[in-house]
Amino acid sequence: MTETIVNKVAQSGLITLDLANYLPREEQAVFDLKGFLFMELILKEKDFREALKQHDWSAYQNKNVAVTCTADAIIPNWAYMLVMMYLQPVAANIVIGDTATLQRTLLLRNINTINPADYSDQRVVIKGCGDESVGDYAYAEITRLLLPVAKTIMYGEPCSTVPVYKKK
């Protein structure tokens, strides 16, 4: 007598959403103000403006750029504005901060491209384990996005989930 193996997970109607699929894959670069400072401490406006004017901005073409200063220096707000003026025409995306800030910003942007209506009245499992690390902020954001529309939201794998939300 042979028993038929039934894939109950496939029949459950669960939709698995893997946030790792939304991690940014585009090239990234860092623009560090440190090299534009006098003695890596002081920003001299005239010298700074001239150095920016002479800089080869093509290195940032179509890249996601984190603008930061790794020196322990006080950088005036207008300096970031000037850098933005030069980067904006060439870079794909620009954030002020380190590469972790860039990664977070891009991941959240990608998550927000999800159309919540696609998950209306659905049972959604947000994948919890994977080869690539996804920050807790991403799980919070997808929950915020799906709460108004999903029937249920769970965390984990379809065969072993933690219930997070169930529409009443």
BATIVO-208123 format. One record per residue (C-alpha): residue number from 0; residue in one letter; chain; x, y, z. Coordinates in nm, 2 decimals, decimal comma, padded with zeros to 4 digits, always signed. Example, Ala and Ser with C-alpha at 12.3 -4.5 7.8 and 13.67 -1.06 7.14 Angstrom:
residues 2
+------+------+-------+--------+--------+--------+
: resi : resn : chain :      X :      Y :      Z :
+------+------+-------+--------+--------+--------+
:    0 :    A :     A : +01,23 : -00,45 : +00,78 :
:    1 :    S :     A : +01,37 : -00,11 : +00,71 :
+------+------+-------+--------+--------+--------+
This chain:
residues 168
+------+------+-------+--------+--------+--------+
: resi : resn : chain :      X :      Y :      Z :
+------+------+-------+--------+--------+--------+
:    0 :    M :     A : +00,00 : +00,00 : +00,00 :
:    1 :    T :     A : +00,15 : +00,34 : -00,10 :
:    2 :    E :     A : +00,07 : +00,66 : +00,07 :
:    3 :    T :     A : +00,05 : +00,98 : -00,12 :
:    4 :    I :     A : +00,28 : +01,25 : +00,01 :
:    5 :    V :     A : +00,09 : +01,57 : +00,04 :
:    6 :    N :     A : +00,27 : +01,91 : +00,06 :
:    7 :    K :     A : +00,05 : +02,08 : +00,31 :
:    8 :    V :     A : +00,27 : +02,39 : +00,30 :
:    9 :    A :     A : +00,20 : +02,44 : -00,07 :
:   10 :    Q :     A : -00,17 : +02,38 : -00,01 :
:   11 :    S :     A : -00,19 : +02,63 : +00,28 :
:   12 :    G :     A : -00,22 : +02,94 : +00,07 :
:   13 :    L :     A : +00,07 : +03,10 : +00,25 :
:   14 :    I :     A : +00,27 : +03,37 : +00,06 :
:   15 :    T :     A : +00,64 : +03,38 : +00,16 :
:   16 :    L :     A : +00,81 : +03,71 : +00,14 :
:   17 :    D :     A : +01,19 : +03,71 : +00,16 :
:   18 :    L :     A : +01,33 : +04,05 : +00,25 :
:   19 :    A :     A : +01,68 : +03,94 : +00,13 :
:   20 :    N :     A : +01,53 : +03,98 : -00,22 :
:   21 :    Y :     A : +01,51 : +04,36 : -00,15 :
:   22 :    L :     A : +01,87 : +04,41 : -00,05 :
:   23 :    P :     A : +02,04 : +04,66 : -00,28 :
:   24 :    R :     A : +02,26 : +04,49 : -00,54 :
:   25 :    E :     A : +02,38 : +04,81 : -00,72 :
:   26 :    E :     A : +02,74 : +04,93 : -00,69 :
:   27 :    Q :     A : +02,82 : +05,14 : -00,38 :
:   28 :    A :     A : +03,08 : +05,40 : -00,31 :
:   29 :    V :     A : +03,19 : +05,62 : -00,03 :
:   30 :    F :     A : +03,27 : +05,99 : -00,06 :
:   31 :    D :     A : +03,49 : +06,08 : +00,24 :
:   32 :    L :     A : +03,53 : +06,45 : +00,33 :
:   33 :    K :     A : +03,84 : +06,37 : +00,53 :
:   34 :    G :     A : +04,07 : +06,41 : +00,23 :
:   35 :    F :     A : +03,93 : +06,76 : +00,16 :
:   36 :    L :     A : +04,01 : +06,90 : +00,50 :
:   37 :    F :     A : +04,32 : +07,10 : +00,59 :
:   38 :    M :     A : +04,53 : +06,87 : +00,81 :
:   39 :    E :     A : +04,23 : +06,64 : +00,81 :
:   40 :    L :     A : +04,08 : +06,87 : +01,08 :
:   41 :    I :     A : +03,96 : +07,20 : +00,93 :
:   42 :    L :     A : +03,74 : +07,28 : +00,64 :
:   43 :    K :     A : +03,87 : +07,59 : +00,46 :
:   44 :    E :     A : +03,58 : +07,71 : +00,24 :
:   45 :    K :     A : +03,79 : +07,85 : -00,05 :
:   46 :    D :     A : +04,02 : +07,54 : -00,07 :
:   47 :    F :     A : +03,72 : +07,30 : -00,02 :
:   48 :    R :     A : +03,53 : +07,46 : -00,31 :
:   49 :    E :     A : +03,83 : +07,44 : -00,54 :
:   50 :    A :     A : +03,90 : +07,08 : -00,45 :
:   51 :    L :     A : +03,54 : +06,98 : -00,52 :
:   52 :    K :     A : +03,56 : +07,16 : -00,85 :
:   53 :    Q :     A : +03,88 : +06,97 : -00,95 :
:   54 :    H :     A : +03,76 : +06,63 : -00,82 :
:   55 :    D :     A : +03,68 : +06,35 : -01,07 :
:   56 :    W :     A : +03,31 : +06,29 : -01,01 :
:   57 :    S :     A : +03,29 : +06,02 : -01,28 :
:   58 :    A :     A : +03,40 : +05,76 : -01,02 :
:   59 :    Y :     A : +03,05 : +05,78 : -00,87 :
:   60 :    Q :     A : +02,87 : +05,74 : -01,20 :
:   61 :    N :     A : +02,54 : +05,54 : -01,14 :
:   62 :    K :     A : +02,66 : +05,43 : -00,80 :
:   63 :    N :     A : +02,49 : +05,45 : -00,46 :
:   64 :    V :     A : +02,70 : +05,69 : -00,26 :
:   65 :    A :     A : +02,75 : +05,73 : +00,11 :
:   66 :    V :     A : +02,88 : +06,08 : +00,20 :
:   67 :    T :     A : +03,07 : +06,07 : +00,53 :
:   68 :    C :     A : +03,36 : +06,22 : +00,72 :
:   69 :    T :     A : +03,59 : +05,97 : +00,89 :
:   70 :    A :     A : +03,79 : +06,25 : +01,05 :
:   71 :    D :     A : +03,70 : +06,39 : +01,39 :
:   72 :    A :     A : +03,61 : +06,73 : +01,25 :
:   73 :    I :     A : +03,32 : +06,97 : +01,26 :
:   74 :    I :     A : +03,17 : +06,99 : +00,91 :
:   75 :    P :     A : +02,93 : +07,27 : +00,84 :
:   76 :    N :     A : +02,60 : +07,18 : +00,68 :
:   77 :    W :     A : +02,66 : +07,37 : +00,37 :
:   78 :    A :     A : +02,96 : +07,15 : +00,29 :
:   79 :    Y :     A : +02,73 : +06,85 : +00,25 :
:   80 :    M :     A : +02,51 : +07,07 : +00,03 :
:   81 :    L :     A : +02,81 : +07,14 : -00,20 :
:   82 :    V :     A : +02,90 : +06,78 : -00,22 :
:   83 :    M :     A : +02,54 : +06,69 : -00,31 :
:   84 :    M :     A : +02,55 : +06,95 : -00,58 :
:   85 :    Y :     A : +02,83 : +06,77 : -00,75 :
:   86 :    L :     A : +02,71 : +06,41 : -00,68 :
:   87 :    Q :     A : +02,35 : +06,45 : -00,77 :
:   88 :    P :     A : +02,40 : +06,46 : -01,15 :
:   89 :    V :     A : +02,61 : +06,15 : -01,16 :
:   90 :    A :     A : +02,52 : +05,92 : -00,87 :
:   91 :    A :     A : +02,22 : +05,69 : -00,86 :
:   92 :    N :     A : +02,14 : +05,76 : -00,49 :
:   93 :    I :     A : +02,31 : +05,96 : -00,22 :
:   94 :    V :     A : +02,29 : +05,95 : +00,16 :
:   95 :    I :     A : +02,47 : +06,13 : +00,43 :
:   96 :    G :     A : +02,62 : +05,87 : +00,65 :
:   97 :    D :     A : +02,83 : +05,55 : +00,65 :
:   98 :    T :     A : +02,78 : +05,24 : +00,43 :
:   99 :    A :     A : +02,54 : +05,09 : +00,69 :
:  100 :    T :     A : +02,32 : +05,40 : +00,66 :
:  101 :    L :     A : +02,33 : +05,37 : +00,28 :
:  102 :    Q :     A : +02,24 : +05,00 : +00,30 :
:  103 :    R :     A : +01,95 : +05,07 : +00,53 :
:  104 :    T :     A : +01,82 : +05,36 : +00,32 :
:  105 :    L :     A : +01,83 : +05,16 : +00,00 :
:  106 :    L :     A : +01,67 : +04,85 : +00,16 :
:  107 :    L :     A : +01,38 : +05,05 : +00,31 :
:  108 :    R :     A : +01,34 : +05,22 : -00,03 :
:  109 :    N :     A : +01,32 : +04,88 : -00,20 :
:  110 :    I :     A : +01,07 : +04,74 : +00,05 :
:  111 :    N :     A : +00,85 : +05,04 : -00,01 :
:  112 :    T :     A : +00,82 : +04,95 : -00,37 :
:  113 :    I :     A : +00,61 : +04,66 : -00,26 :
:  114 :    N :     A : +00,24 : +04,71 : -00,35 :
:  115 :    P :     A : +00,05 : +04,63 : -00,03 :
:  116 :    A :     A : -00,26 : +04,56 : -00,24 :
:  117 :    D :     A : -00,09 : +04,25 : -00,37 :
:  118 :    Y :     A : -00,11 : +04,11 : -00,02 :
:  119 :    S :     A : -00,47 : +04,21 : +00,05 :
:  120 :    D :     A : -00,65 : +03,94 : +00,27 :
:  121 :    Q :     A : -00,35 : +03,71 : +00,23 :
:  122 :    R :     A : -00,16 : +03,50 : +00,48 :
:  123 :    V :     A : +00,19 : +03,62 : +00,46 :
:  124 :    V :     A : +00,51 : +03,47 : +00,61 :
:  125 :    I :     A : +00,80 : +03,70 : +00,63 :
:  126 :    K :     A : +01,10 : +03,47 : +00,59 :
:  127 :    G :     A : +01,32 : +03,48 : +00,89 :
:  128 :    C :     A : +01,63 : +03,28 : +00,81 :
:  129 :    G :     A : +01,86 : +03,32 : +00,52 :
:  130 :    D :     A : +02,21 : +03,35 : +00,39 :
:  131 :    E :     A : +02,20 : +03,73 : +00,39 :
:  132 :    S :     A : +02,15 : +03,95 : +00,70 :
:  133 :    V :     A : +01,84 : +04,17 : +00,70 :
:  134 :    G :     A : +01,81 : +04,43 : +00,97 :
:  135 :    D :     A : +01,53 : +04,44 : +01,23 :
:  136 :    Y :     A : +01,43 : +04,77 : +01,08 :
:  137 :    A :     A : +01,33 : +04,59 : +00,76 :
:  138 :    Y :     A : +01,10 : +04,35 : +00,95 :
:  139 :    A :     A : +00,94 : +04,64 : +01,12 :
:  140 :    E :     A : +00,89 : +04,83 : +00,79 :
:  141 :    I :     A : +00,73 : +04,53 : +00,61 :
:  142 :    T :     A : +00,50 : +04,48 : +00,91 :
:  143 :    R :     A : +00,40 : +04,85 : +00,90 :
:  144 :    L :     A : +00,34 : +04,82 : +00,52 :
:  145 :    L :     A : +00,13 : +04,50 : +00,54 :
:  146 :    L :     A : -00,07 : +04,55 : +00,86 :
:  147 :    P :     A : -00,36 : +04,74 : +00,70 :
:  148 :    V :     A : -00,41 : +04,48 : +00,43 :
:  149 :    A :     A : -00,29 : +04,13 : +00,52 :
:  150 :    K :     A : -00,51 : +03,87 : +00,68 :
:  151 :    T :     A : -00,23 : +03,73 : +00,88 :
:  152 :    I :     A : +00,14 : +03,81 : +00,92 :
:  153 :    M :     A : +00,38 : +03,55 : +01,04 :
:  154 :    Y :     A : +00,76 : +03,53 : +01,09 :
:  155 :    G :     A : +00,98 : +03,23 : +01,00 :
:  156 :    E :     A : +00,94 : +02,96 : +00,75 :
:  157 :    P :     A : +00,61 : +02,82 : +00,62 :
:  158 :    C :     A : +00,67 : +02,49 : +00,81 :
:  159 :    S :     A : +00,74 : +02,67 : +01,14 :
:  160 :    T :     A : +00,61 : +03,02 : +01,19 :
:  161 :    V :     A : +00,57 : +03,27 : +01,47 :
:  162 :    P :     A : +00,23 : +03,45 : +01,45 :
:  163 :    V :     A : +00,27 : +03,82 : +01,45 :
:  164 :    Y :     A : -00,07 : +03,96 : +01,35 :
:  165 :    K :     A : -00,41 : +03,82 : +01,27 :
:  166 :    K :     A : -00,69 : +04,04 : +01,13 :
:  167 :    K :     A : -01,00 : +04,03 : +01,36 :
+------+------+-------+--------+--------+--------+
